Amino acid sequence: MQDDRALPYHALAAAAVLAQLETTSSGLSSADAARRRQLHGANRLPETAGKSLTGVVLHQFQSPFIYLLLAAALLSVSIGHGSDAGFILAVLLLNAAIGGWQEWRAEMRTRGLKSLVRGRLPVWRDGRLVSLDTEDLVPGDIVQVESGVKVPADLRLIEAQALATDESLLTGESLLVEKQADRPVSTDTAVGERSNMLFAGSTVRRGRGRGLVVATGRHSEVGQLAQALQMPAVPSPLQQRMDVFTRQIAIVATVLIGMIALLEILRGIDAADILLLAIALAVSAIPEALPVAMTIVLSISVHRMGLRQVVVRHLSAVEGLGACTLIATDKTGTLTVNRLSIETVWLPGAEVAAGTRVLPNHPRVKALAFAAAHCSEFHGAAAIHAGEEVGDAVDLAFLRLAVRSDYESVLEGIEQRWHIAYEPERRYAAAFHDTGGQVVAYVKGAPETVMALCGVDGWEAARQQDAESAIQTLAGDGYRVIAVAAGVVARPDEQALRGLNLLGFAGLIDPLRPEAPAAVRAARAAGIRVVMITGDHPLTARAIARSLGLIDPADENAVLTGAQLRVFEGDQAGFDDLIAGVSVFARTEPLQKLAIVQSLQRQGHLIAVTGDGINDAAALQAADIGVAMGRGGTDVARDAADLILVDDNFASIVAGIEEGRAAYANLRKVILYCVSTGAAELLLMLLATLFGLPPPLTAVQLLWLNLVSNGIQDVALGFEKPEPNLLQEPPRAAGSPIFDRAMLEQVLLSGFTMGLLAFCGYAYALHGLGLDSVAAQGLTLWLLVWCENAHVLNCRSETRSIFRLPLSANWLLIGGVTVTQGLQVAAAHLPGIGGMLRLEGINPVHAAMLALPALGLIAVMEIYKLWRFTPGPAHTQ
């Protein structure tokens, strides 16, 4: 015989649980409770630590790219080049200010874990009932619960009268869960089916009872989820790509700088001069303006997403949504409205097949709705009109249908004599009314129970078979089937419920959001796989998935249950193989949802997880991108997410995907521009060293190029509007680098062209025009500004000709080019700045001559695009 101590509490009889926790039905003594409080701690869930303003600001500096810039700044200070260091530090502070402001606003959202368990509740202590703060609850306490109470800890029921709870925020199932105290359930029963347990965070919607506290705080089901939230957040796809990109730049720059420094040593150059040259080369290799430009590009997308009802909590999540290859979505409250609705009816003898849409004004549908509403516990029709619904979800569904058929008018003159509340053992609810001197009984409940109260025995066999067939059809389609009957009875007594007339069956379901099917189709058209993970019944999940087109209706194995998943616990390879091709998971527990997400990540997917409940929080945090609901979601889910849908509209995810892809495309354009101009500057310095020429640009001139020319134009480039057909392209392959073949080709070609043009111009100024090195450096700076003006126009699209991109699509960029030229002219005429930059005024003729090589750069890139890419608006990643 198995030791009771090895069994979970739900698998034991109530008496055995009382004995195991060393308590009685009259509760603990105060002394014993105090001892247990010291042992178990307060009934408080672990809370995620919020960031301080200082922490948010410091977080902006936690990037390998920033570390490279800080190293360059420190090196500049060490040799007395404070102006160089000042330029770099100014960039870093600007970047921190922009990014910090965005994240601090998001951090101000309140957290909801603690609010789940605070309050007061009747508790048995010292043999009497007292009001106790829920934080003082300990295992062994006996708690009274009733309708409207939020359950403060995990309880093993020892008494229950018509008790039903809403566990949707914990399990994801929209139906109320009927509770029974006297029936243990099997050891491996899923959380959502443990009928003798109440769980912290759920709400009692009907009935009353007494429960024995078996787990508090972090040991409760919700507490285990809260602890799962303590794991480190998954870096966003953009963060991962940028880390790789930064390492690549650092390696390439270090190798090239080392080579140049070695050549200079072999030439016998002074060590101080070599160090100065190394700093200039580092400034060339590291695009200082890139962090600011990236932050601003993401901030632009944050604003655009906000206009499309998506709130962004973390900047890098903007791009991540566009990168996702799979959306793992919750059902309840995300794809569905989280409200039971009567979607279909079956009427005995009527020429209406089961599954037909409800016709509210049909006389027999009215009769069914009115009868069901008469025996409901809630009669507030006015509250239905006002949208203030409180009560049993089934009762409310029937009342909404009745209200659509002028239910208020039939209430007049009806007096309810007696009401029989629904109880799991009885499986029906009934009410007796005086109508014209007769007692009329109205009944609704489980079909087999209600049919037994009707005159079904006198039916023809065919009608009996039709009713049973209708039940099977509705249940198979995922509906919860409720039978409704009415009839004149001898007296208002339960024993008199005989010979009633069966009015029909109602099929209840949590219906799809109207926009959900189109949104799912759009996501799949974008090459994104959609997977539904729910705690609901497999038949219900199958019906919803079939309506969405997620599964083949003929596939009997299309839905995988939590019980099937438990078989593979501890077998990671088997678990991964099991879920690889499945699109619908039903009756899953919260930590199973987390395991599914992690398994799909191991299989190479970048995953966006959507959800609204406590049950979704762990998976939201583990996902590459977590997407929470704004209206119906919990604070816990929102705090664990990266993005929040303000309107709870699944379709907003598709809009967010489009904006995310546009953000990534613009980031690539900015990176292409910054890196190719940096490569050009590095090539210019390398060629000058190889040919034994003086440095063609000083460190300050390079900073001027990177911070003024690049820093204005690359930010303006981030305002580029999305290119056409972004949602018709497949998602980027998981793990694909920013520096893919297409970008590498363009960086090498454009960087080589600009660098070679600048070197030829510098050499000609020295030897052809006979200028000294200072004047030649000034002309070289002018030439590079022109080239960068031209190249930013090339970077407006990686694939499309600049002549196919209207200037009106980004007037800010045109303004940026103009401002850059204006600042260059102004700097040449300002004594202090002009001297530092070694610039002199330039006449229009010379300016036009320096612009000619820039036109050559445009021609080179146009020929490349014509050769490399097939015509069309598609954007190649």
ZAMARGU-4260 file (C-alpha; in steps of 0.2 Angstrom, whole numbers, plus 5000, padded with zeros to 4 digits):
<rodrens>
0) 5000/5000/5000 | 5007/5017/4995 | 5011/5029/5010 | 4999/5043/5011 | 5013/5055/5014
5) 5019/5052/4996 | 5003/5057/4989 | 4998/5075/4984 | 4984/5083/4994 | 4971/5082/4980
10) 4973/5063/4980 | 4969/5060/4998 | 4953/5061/5008 | 4950/5077/5018 | 4952/5067/5034
15) 4969/5061/5029 | 4975/5079/5024 | 4969/5085/5041 | 4979/5072/5049 | 4994/5075/5039
20) 4994/5093/5042 | 4991/5090/5061 | 4975/5101/5062 | 4957/5099/5065 | 4941/5105/5057
25) 4940/5118/5071 | 4957/5126/5065 | 4974/5129/5073 | 4978/5137/5090 | 4986/5154/5090
30) 5002/5147/5096 | 5003/5134/5083 | 4999/5146/5070 | 5013/5158/5076 | 5025/5143/5075
35) 5020/5139/5058 | 5021/5157/5052 | 5039/5157/5057 | 5042/5141/5048 | 5033/5145/5032
40) 5034/5164/5031 | 5021/5176/5026 | 5008/5171/5013 | 5016/5182/5001 | 5021/5178/4983
45) 5039/5182/4977 | 5039/5199/4969 | 5050/5203/4954 | 5062/5217/4959 | 5058/5234/4950
50) 5072/5244/4942 | 5077/5260/4950 | 5080/5275/4938 | 5099/5273/4941 | 5098/5255/4936
55) 5088/5259/4920 | 5101/5272/4915 | 5116/5261/4919 | 5107/5247/4909 | 5109/5258/4893
60) 5128/5256/4895 | 5128/5237/4896 | 5133/5233/4878 | 5149/5227/4870 | 5147/5241/4857
65) 5147/5254/4871 | 5162/5246/4879 | 5172/5248/4863 | 5167/5267/4863 | 5172/5269/4882
70) 5189/5261/4878 | 5192/5273/4864 | 5187/5287/4875 | 5199/5282/4889 | 5213/5279/4877
75) 5210/5297/4870 | 5211/5304/4888 | 5227/5295/4892 | 5236/5304/4878 | 5229/5321/4881
80) 5216/5321/4867 | 5201/5327/4878 | 5191/5334/4863 | 5190/5316/4856 | 5185/5308/4872
85) 5172/5322/4874 | 5164/5319/4857 | 5163/5300/4862 | 5156/5303/4879 | 5143/5315/4872
90) 5136/5302/4861 | 5135/5289/4875 | 5126/5301/4886 | 5113/5305/4872 | 5110/5287/4869
95) 5108/5283/4887 | 5095/5298/4889 | 5084/5292/4874 | 5084/5274/4879 | 5083/5277/4897
100) 5068/5288/4895 | 5059/5274/4885 | 5062/5260/4898 | 5059/5271/4913 | 5041/5275/4907
105) 5038/5256/4905 | 5045/5252/4922 | 5032/5263/4930 | 5018/5250/4927 | 5013/5243/4943
110) 5016/5224/4947 | 5001/5213/4951 | 5008/5198/4960 | 5006/5205/4978 | 4988/5211/4975
115) 4982/5193/4971 | 4983/5187/4990 | 4980/5203/5000 | 4964/5205/5010 | 4955/5198/5025
120) 4945/5182/5026 | 4936/5172/5040 | 4948/5159/5047 | 4945/5146/5061 | 4958/5149/5075
125) 4956/5143/5093 | 4940/5135/5089 | 4931/5151/5083 | 4929/5161/5067 | 4940/5176/5066
130) 4944/5189/5052 | 4962/5187/5047 | 4974/5196/5036 | 4977/5183/5021 | 4996/5186/5024
135) 4995/5178/5041 | 4988/5161/5033 | 4998/5146/5036 | 4997/5128/5031 | 4984/5119/5042
140) 4972/5134/5044 | 4953/5132/5040 | 4946/5145/5029 | 4928/5150/5025 | 4925/5155/5007
145) 4909/5161/4998 | 4904/5169/4981 | 4915/5184/4977 | 4930/5179/4987 | 4947/5179/4979
150) 4956/5163/4985 | 4972/5168/4995 | 4981/5151/4996 | 4980/5133/4989 | 4965/5125/4999
155) 4960/5107/5000 | 4941/5108/5002 | 4933/5099/5017 | 4915/5106/5014 | 4907/5113/4998
160) 4889/5118/4994 | 4886/5122/4975 | 4904/5129/4974 | 4911/5134/4958 | 4927/5145/4954
165) 4934/5155/4940 | 4952/5148/4937 | 4954/5156/4920 | 4968/5167/4925 | 4977/5152/4932
170) 4973/5138/4919 | 4966/5148/4904 | 4949/5139/4904 | 4935/5150/4903 | 4921/5139/4910
175) 4918/5139/4929 | 4925/5124/4938 | 4913/5114/4949 | 4920/5109/4966 | 4917/5094/4977
180) 4925/5091/4994 | 4922/5073/4997 | 4930/5065/4982 | 4949/5063/4980 | 4955/5063/4962
185) 4970/5053/4955 | 4988/5058/4958 | 4991/5064/4940 | 4976/5074/4938 | 4979/5091/4929
190) 4977/5107/4939 | 4962/5112/4930 | 4953/5096/4935 | 4957/5095/4953 | 4939/5097/4959
195) 4943/5096/4977 | 4955/5110/4977 | 4955/5129/4977 | 4970/5138/4970 | 4977/5155/4975
200) 4972/5168/4963 | 4956/5160/4958 | 4939/5168/4962 | 4924/5159/4970 | 4909/5163/4958
205) 4895/5153/4966 | 4892/5144/4982 | 4901/5142/4998 | 4913/5131/5007 | 4927/5127/5019
210) 4945/5124/5014 | 4961/5118/5023 | 4976/5128/5018 | 4989/5116/5011 | 5001/5128/5002
215) 5005/5147/5004 | 5015/5160/4996 | 5029/5153/4985 | 5023/5135/4988 | 5006/5138/4980
220) 5003/5134/4961 | 5004/5153/4958 | 5019/5155/4969 | 5028/5141/4958 | 5024/5152/4943
225) 5030/5167/4951 | 5047/5159/4955 | 5048/5154/4937 | 5047/5173/4933 | 5064/5175/4943
230) 5074/5166/4929 | 5084/5178/4918 | 5075/5186/4904 | 5079/5179/4886 | 5089/5192/4876
235) 5079/5199/4862 | 5084/5193/4844 | 5091/5211/4841 | 5102/5210/4856 | 5109/5193/4851
240) 5112/5199/4833 | 5120/5215/4839 | 5132/5206/4851 | 5138/5195/4837 | 5140/5211/4826
245) 5150/5220/4839 | 5162/5206/4841 | 5164/5205/4822 | 5168/5224/4822 | 5180/5223/4837
250) 5190/5208/4829 | 5191/5216/4812 | 5196/5233/4819 | 5209/5226/4830 | 5217/5215/4817
255) 5218/5230/4805 | 5224/5242/4817 | 5237/5230/4823 | 5243/5228/4805 | 5244/5246/4802
260) 5253/5250/4819 | 5266/5236/4814 | 5269/5244/4797 | 5272/5260/4806 | 5284/5253/4819
265) 5294/5245/4804 | 5295/5262/4796 | 5302/5269/4812 | 5288/5280/4817 | 5288/5287/4835
270) 5278/5278/4848 | 5267/5293/4852 | 5263/5296/4834 | 5258/5277/4832 | 5247/5278/4847
275) 5239/5294/4840 | 5236/5285/4823 | 5229/5270/4832 | 5216/5281/4840 | 5211/5288/4824
280) 5210/5271/4816 | 5199/5266/4831 | 5188/5281/4828 | 5186/5276/4810 | 5182/5258/4813
285) 5169/5261/4827 | 5153/5270/4820 | 5151/5281/4836 | 5134/5287/4830 | 5127/5270/4827
290) 5120/5267/4846 | 5111/5284/4845 | 5104/5280/4828 | 5098/5263/4833 | 5090/5270/4848
295) 5081/5283/4838 | 5075/5271/4825 | 5068/5259/4838 | 5059/5274/4846 | 5051/5279/4830
300) 5044/5262/4828 | 5038/5262/4847 | 5028/5278/4842 | 5022/5269/4826 | 5017/5254/4836
305) 5008/5264/4848 | 4997/5271/4835 | 4993/5253/4830 | 4988/5249/4848 | 5004/5241/4853
310) 5013/5247/4869 | 5032/5243/4869 | 5040/5240/4886 | 5058/5236/4879 | 5065/5245/4864
315) 5074/5230/4857 | 5057/5220/4857 | 5051/5231/4842 | 5062/5222/4830 | 5060/5205/4839
320) 5041/5204/4834 | 5046/5206/4816 | 5059/5192/4818 | 5048/5179/4825 | 5045/5163/4816
325) 5031/5156/4827 | 5017/5164/4838 | 5012/5153/4853 | 4995/5160/4857 | 4983/5158/4872
330) 4965/5155/4868 | 4955/5162/4881 | 4954/5181/4881 | 4966/5181/4866 | 4958/5172/4852
335) 4941/5172/4861 | 4932/5185/4870 | 4933/5176/4887 | 4914/5176/4889 | 4902/5161/4886
340) 4890/5163/4873 | 4875/5153/4866 | 4881/5150/4848 | 4869/5137/4842 | 4853/5128/4848
345) 4844/5111/4844 | 4825/5111/4845 | 4816/5094/4846 | 4806/5091/4830 | 4812/5107/4821
350) 4819/5107/4804 | 4835/5114/4812 | 4851/5104/4812 | 4863/5104/4827 | 4876/5118/4825
355) 4864/5130/4816 | 4867/5148/4821 | 4855/5155/4834 | 4840/5165/4828 | 4835/5176/4843
360) 4818/5180/4837 | 4813/5163/4833 | 4798/5159/4844 | 4805/5142/4850 | 4822/5150/4853
365) 4813/5164/4863 | 4804/5150/4874 | 4820/5141/4877 | 4830/5157/4882 | 4816/5163/4893
370) 4814/5147/4902 | 4833/5146/4905 | 4833/5164/4911 | 4819/5160/4923 | 4829/5147/4933
375) 4845/5157/4933 | 4851/5165/4949 | 4854/5182/4940 | 4839/5192/4934 | 4847/5209/4932
380) 4843/5212/4914 | 4846/5231/4916 | 4864/5226/4921 | 4866/5216/4905 | 4861/5232/4895
385) 4874/5242/4905 | 4888/5229/4903 | 4889/5226/4922 | 4888/5207/4922 | 4891/5198/4938
390) 4886/5180/4941 | 4887/5162/4934 | 4894/5162/4916 | 4880/5150/4910 | 4866/5160/4918
395) 4873/5176/4910 | 4874/5168/4893 | 4856/5163/4893 | 4851/5180/4900 | 4860/5189/4886
400) 4850/5179/4874 | 4834/5182/4883 | 4837/5201/4884 | 4839/5201/4865 | 4821/5195/4864
405) 4813/5208/4876 | 4815/5197/4891 | 4810/5211/4903 | 4792/5211/4897 | 4789/5193/4902
410) 4795/5196/4919 | 4780/5207/4923 | 4767/5198/4934 | 4778/5183/4937 | 4782/5178/4955
415) 4795/5165/4959 | 4789/5153/4972 | 4805/5142/4975 | 4822/5140/4967 | 4833/5125/4967
420) 4851/5130/4965 | 4863/5120/4953 | 4874/5108/4962 | 4886/5095/4954 | 4877/5080/4962
425) 4860/5086/4956 | 4867/5092/4939 | 4852/5104/4936 | 4844/5120/4942 | 4826/5124/4943
430) 4813/5137/4947 | 4795/5137/4951 | 4784/5152/4946 | 4765/5156/4948 | 4758/5160/4930
435) 4740/5162/4929 | 4735/5152/4944 | 4747/5137/4938 | 4764/5132/4945 | 4776/5132/4930
440) 4793/5124/4932 | 4808/5129/4922 | 4824/5118/4922 | 4841/5118/4914 | 4856/5107/4916
445) 4865/5092/4909 | 4855/5084/4895 | 4854/5067/4901 | 4848/5073/4918 | 4835/5085/4911
450) 4829/5073/4898 | 4825/5061/4912 | 4813/5074/4920 | 4804/5075/4903 | 4791/5065/4895
455) 4804/5057/4884 | 4798/5039/4887 | 4783/5042/4876 | 4794/5049/4862 | 4796/5039/4846
460) 4813/5030/4846 | 4818/5041/4831 | 4815/5057/4841 | 4826/5049/4856 | 4839/5045/4844
465) 4839/5063/4836 | 4841/5070/4853 | 4856/5059/4857 | 4864/5062/4840 | 4862/5081/4843
470) 4871/5080/4860 | 4885/5070/4852 | 4886/5083/4837 | 4887/5098/4848 | 4899/5091/4861
475) 4910/5085/4846 | 4910/5102/4840 | 4917/5109/4856 | 4901/5116/4863 | 4895/5114/4881
480) 4878/5107/4880 | 4864/5113/4891 | 4846/5106/4890 | 4831/5117/4894 | 4814/5111/4899
485) 4798/5118/4906 | 4780/5112/4911 | 4766/5114/4923 | 4768/5104/4939 | 4757/5100/4953
490) 4767/5109/4966 | 4783/5119/4969 | 4793/5104/4974 | 4808/5094/4968 | 4798/5078/4968
495) 4785/5086/4956 | 4798/5088/4942 | 4790/5075/4931 | 4783/5075/4913 | 4791/5092/4908
500) 4793/5097/4890 | 4810/5097/4882 | 4812/5114/4874 | 4829/5110/4867 | 4848/5110/4869
505) 4859/5126/4869 | 4877/5125/4863 | 4888/5137/4873 | 4906/5141/4869 | 4918/5155/4872
510) 4917/5163/4854 | 4931/5169/4843 | 4935/5187/4842 | 4928/5193/4825 | 4945/5198/4819
515) 4955/5183/4825 | 4953/5172/4809 | 4959/5185/4797 | 4974/5189/4809 | 4979/5171/4810
520) 4978/5170/4791 | 4988/5186/4789 | 5002/5179/4801 | 5003/5163/4791 | 5004/5172/4775
525) 5019/5181/4782 | 5027/5164/4785 | 5024/5163/4803 | 5017/5147/4811 | 5003/5149/4824
530) 5002/5137/4838 | 4987/5138/4851 | 4991/5133/4869 | 4976/5132/4881 | 4970/5125/4897
535) 4953/5122/4890 | 4945/5105/4885 | 4952/5096/4870 | 4935/5096/4861 | 4934/5115/4863
540) 4951/5118/4858 | 4948/5108/4842 | 4933/5118/4838 | 4942/5134/4840 | 4957/5128/4830
545) 4946/5122/4816 | 4937/5139/4815 | 4954/5147/4814 | 4960/5135/4801 | 4975/5129/4812
550) 4971/5110/4810 | 4964/5098/4797 | 4947/5094/4803 | 4950/5076/4798 | 4966/5074/4808
555) 4961/5065/4825 | 4979/5068/4832 | 4979/5086/4829 | 4977/5091/4847 | 4989/5086/4861
560) 4984/5086/4879 | 4994/5090/4895 | 4992/5072/4900 | 5001/5066/4884 | 5014/5078/4888
565) 5017/5072/4906 | 5022/5055/4899 | 5038/5063/4892 | 5043/5073/4907 | 5062/5070/4909
570) 5064/5065/4891 | 5069/5081/4882 | 5072/5073/4865 | 5056/5063/4866 | 5046/5079/4871
575) 5054/5089/4857 | 5049/5076/4844 | 5031/5075/4851 | 5027/5093/4849 | 5037/5097/4834
580) 5022/5097/4821 | 5008/5100/4833 | 4998/5116/4832 | 4985/5114/4846 | 4989/5110/4864
585) 4974/5108/4876 | 4972/5104/4895 | 4990/5111/4898 | 4996/5117/4914 | 5006/5134/4916
590) 5023/5126/4918 | 5019/5114/4903 | 5016/5130/4892 | 5033/5136/4898 | 5041/5119/4893
595) 5032/5119/4876 | 5039/5137/4872 | 5057/5131/4878 | 5056/5116/4867 | 5051/5126/4851
600) 5065/5137/4855 | 5077/5122/4855 | 5070/5118/4838 | 5076/5134/4831 | 5061/5145/4832
605) 5060/5163/4837 | 5044/5164/4847 | 5031/5177/4851 | 5020/5171/4866 | 5003/5179/4869
610) 4993/5178/4884 | 4983/5187/4898 | 4983/5177/4913 | 4994/5172/4928 | 4996/5155/4919
615) 5004/5164/4904 | 5017/5174/4914 | 5031/5161/4914 | 5030/5158/4896 | 5029/5176/4892
620) 5045/5179/4901 | 5054/5164/4893 | 5048/5169/4875 | 5059/5179/4863 | 5045/5191/4863
625) 5031/5191/4876 | 5014/5199/4871 | 5002/5203/4885 | 4984/5209/4884 | 4981/5227/4890
630) 4963/5227/4894 | 4959/5209/4900 | 4976/5204/4905 | 4983/5203/4923 | 4997/5215/4929
635) 5008/5199/4931 | 5006/5195/4913 | 5010/5213/4907 | 5025/5214/4918 | 5032/5198/4911
640) 5029/5204/4893 | 5039/5214/4881 | 5024/5221/4871 | 5006/5225/4877 | 4991/5225/4865
645) 4981/5240/4871 | 4965/5234/4863 | 4967/5215/4867 | 4966/5213/4848 | 4975/5198/4841
650) 4975/5207/4824 | 4986/5220/4832 | 5000/5207/4833 | 5000/5206/4814 | 5002/5225/4813
655) 5016/5224/4826 | 5025/5211/4815 | 5024/5223/4800 | 5031/5237/4810 | 5044/5226/4818
660) 5050/5220/4800 | 5050/5239/4795 | 5061/5243/4810 | 5073/5229/4806 | 5074/5235/4788
665) 5078/5252/4794 | 5091/5246/4806 | 5099/5237/4792 | 5100/5253/4782 | 5107/5263/4796
670) 5120/5249/4800 | 5124/5248/4781 | 5127/5266/4780 | 5137/5268/4796 | 5148/5253/4793
675) 5152/5256/4775 | 5157/5274/4779 | 5168/5268/4793 | 5175/5255/4781 | 5179/5268/4769
680) 5188/5279/4782 | 5198/5264/4788 | 5203/5259/4770 | 5208/5277/4767 | 5219/5277/4782
685) 5226/5260/4777 | 5231/5265/4760 | 5239/5281/4766 | 5250/5270/4778 | 5254/5258/4764
690) 5260/5272/4752 | 5269/5281/4766 | 5258/5296/4766 | 5254/5307/4781 | 5237/5303/4790
695) 5224/5309/4778 | 5212/5313/4792 | 5214/5318/4810 | 5205/5309/4825 | 5194/5325/4827
700) 5190/5326/4808 | 5185/5307/4809 | 5174/5311/4824 | 5166/5326/4814 | 5162/5314/4800
705) 5155/5300/4811 | 5145/5312/4823 | 5139/5326/4812 | 5138/5319/4794 | 5133/5301/4800
710) 5124/5306/4816 | 5112/5317/4807 | 5109/5307/4791 | 5108/5290/4799 | 5095/5296/4811
715) 5085/5303/4796 | 5087/5287/4787 | 5078/5278/4802 | 5062/5288/4797 | 5061/5279/4780
720) 5043/5272/4777 | 5041/5253/4776 | 5044/5246/4759 | 5030/5237/4750 | 5025/5219/4753
725) 5034/5216/4770 | 5021/5204/4776 | 5022/5194/4760 | 5040/5189/4764 | 5045/5174/4774
730) 5053/5178/4792 | 5071/5179/4793 | 5079/5162/4798 | 5082/5160/4816 | 5100/5165/4820
735) 5103/5174/4804 | 5116/5187/4807 | 5114/5206/4803 | 5130/5205/4793 | 5123/5192/4780
740) 5130/5190/4762 | 5119/5204/4755 | 5125/5217/4767 | 5143/5211/4767 | 5143/5214/4748
745) 5136/5231/4749 | 5148/5236/4763 | 5163/5230/4754 | 5158/5238/4737 | 5153/5255/4744
750) 5166/5256/4757 | 5180/5251/4745 | 5173/5264/4732 | 5172/5278/4744 | 5189/5274/4752
755) 5197/5273/4735 | 5190/5289/4729 | 5195/5298/4745 | 5213/5291/4744 | 5214/5296/4726
760) 5208/5314/4730 | 5220/5315/4745 | 5235/5309/4735 | 5230/5321/4720 | 5229/5336/4733
765) 5246/5332/4739 | 5256/5328/4723 | 5245/5335/4709 | 5240/5351/4717 | 5255/5352/4729
770) 5246/5356/4744 | 5253/5353/4762 | 5245/5339/4772 | 5234/5351/4782 | 5225/5358/4767
775) 5225/5341/4759 | 5216/5334/4774 | 5203/5348/4773 | 5199/5344/4755 | 5198/5325/4759
780) 5186/5329/4773 | 5175/5339/4760 | 5176/5324/4748 | 5170/5312/4761 | 5156/5322/4766
785) 5150/5323/4748 | 5152/5304/4747 | 5142/5301/4763 | 5128/5313/4757 | 5127/5302/4741
790) 5128/5285/4750 | 5114/5289/4762 | 5103/5290/4747 | 5109/5273/4741 | 5105/5266/4758
795) 5087/5270/4757 | 5084/5253/4750 | 5095/5238/4749 | 5087/5231/4733 | 5078/5246/4725
800) 5085/5259/4714 | 5086/5277/4722 | 5076/5283/4707 | 5062/5272/4711 | 5061/5279/4729
805) 5051/5296/4729 | 5059/5310/4739 | 5043/5313/4747 | 5043/5297/4756 | 5057/5304/4768
810) 5058/5323/4767 | 5067/5322/4784 | 5082/5313/4775 | 5083/5326/4762 | 5083/5339/4776
815) 5097/5329/4784 | 5108/5330/4769 | 5105/5348/4767 | 5109/5352/4786 | 5125/5341/4784
820) 5131/5352/4770 | 5126/5368/4779 | 5136/5363/4795 | 5151/5359/4784 | 5150/5376/4776
825) 5147/5384/4793 | 5162/5375/4801 | 5173/5381/4788 | 5170/5399/4791 | 5170/5398/4810
830) 5187/5402/4817 | 5188/5390/4831 | 5179/5375/4823 | 5187/5378/4806 | 5205/5378/4813
835) 5201/5362/4823 | 5194/5353/4808 | 5208/5361/4796 | 5194/5367/4785 | 5195/5382/4773
840) 5181/5391/4764 | 5177/5383/4747 | 5171/5391/4731 | 5156/5384/4722 | 5167/5377/4707
845) 5178/5367/4718 | 5163/5361/4728 | 5155/5355/4712 | 5171/5346/4707 | 5171/5337/4724
850) 5153/5331/4721 | 5158/5322/4705 | 5166/5307/4713 | 5150/5306/4724 | 5140/5304/4708
855) 5151/5290/4703 | 5148/5281/4719 | 5129/5282/4716 | 5132/5274/4698 | 5142/5260/4706
860) 5129/5255/4718 | 5115/5257/4705 | 5124/5245/4693 | 5127/5233/4708 | 5108/5233/4713
865) 5103/5230/4694 | 5115/5215/4693 | 5112/5208/4710 | 5093/5209/4713 | 5079/5204/4702
870) 5067/5218/4698 | 5053/5221/4711 | 5049/5228/4727 | 5054/5213/4737 | 5066/5217/4751
875) 5080/5203/4752 | 5086/5200/4770
</rodrens>
